[in-house]
C-alpha cells in the first residue's frame, strides 16, 4: 500500500470543492461481481458464443432466450453488497465534497450504499422495461421468470435498461456526466481499464486541478494522471478520512 500517495489523495480530497468519481467494473469486483476484461473476467471464460456477441443488440433481437439465460446467470447478482469503496463515496457525497458518481456499472451498488447522484452510463439491471407499454420490472422479478420475460400488463417483451453493444449511451446521462466532469476540480477515476469507448473518452472533458487514477492494473492513460495508485480500490478509499459536519 502506497501510504505517501494515499496521503496526497487525502489532501486533495479535503481541498476539493467539486470532486467527481468515474468508475468501472473494478469497483464492484470486491463485492463479488465479476468484471469483463481482467484475467478472470467474463471475456476470458469459455462460451459457445462470446459474451461480447451475446451482449449485443443484434443477438438480443435474434436470440432473446439465449440472451436472457446469460443475463440471469452472469449479469444479475442480487446477493452482492456494497464494499468499502461504495460506502466511502457515499460518505463523501453526504459530507458535501463529492458531487457525482459517473459509473459504467449496472449493478446498483452505489445507490445501495447511499449515493444519490449516480449517473449510470450503461444503465442498470434493476430496471427492465416493457417495449410495448413501458412498465418497469426489477431484477428480482426477472429472476423469477423463465425464458423471455413478458409484461404482466400487456404481454409485451421486456428489455433490460442496459446499454448493449451497438446501442448508444443514454443522451441525457452522457450530457450530465460531461457537465459534472467538466466542472470538477478533482477527478478520481477508479476500477476501470479505460478501454471502453465512448465512456473512457469522457476524461478529455476534465480541465480541473488533479486527475487521480486508482486501479489495480496500469492503464493506457496513467501518463496523463497527476497521481496513480495501483492497489485495491476498497482498501485505498477505506483509508480516506471524511471530514465531519459538511464540506469546508
Buried (B, 14 or more C-beta within 10 A) or exposed (E): EBEEBBEBBEEBBBBBBBBBBBBBBBBBBBBEBBBBBBEEBBEEEEEEEBBEEBBBEEBBEEBBEBBBBBBBEBBBBEEBEBBBBBBBBBBBBBBBBBBBBBBBBBBBBBBBBBBEBBBBBBBBBBBBBBEBEEBEBBBEEBEEBEEBBBBEEEEBEBBBBBBBBEEEBBEEBBEBBBBBBBBBBBBBBBBBBBEBEEBBEBBEBBEBBBBBBBBBEEBEBEEBBEBBBBBBBBBBBEBBEBEEEEBE
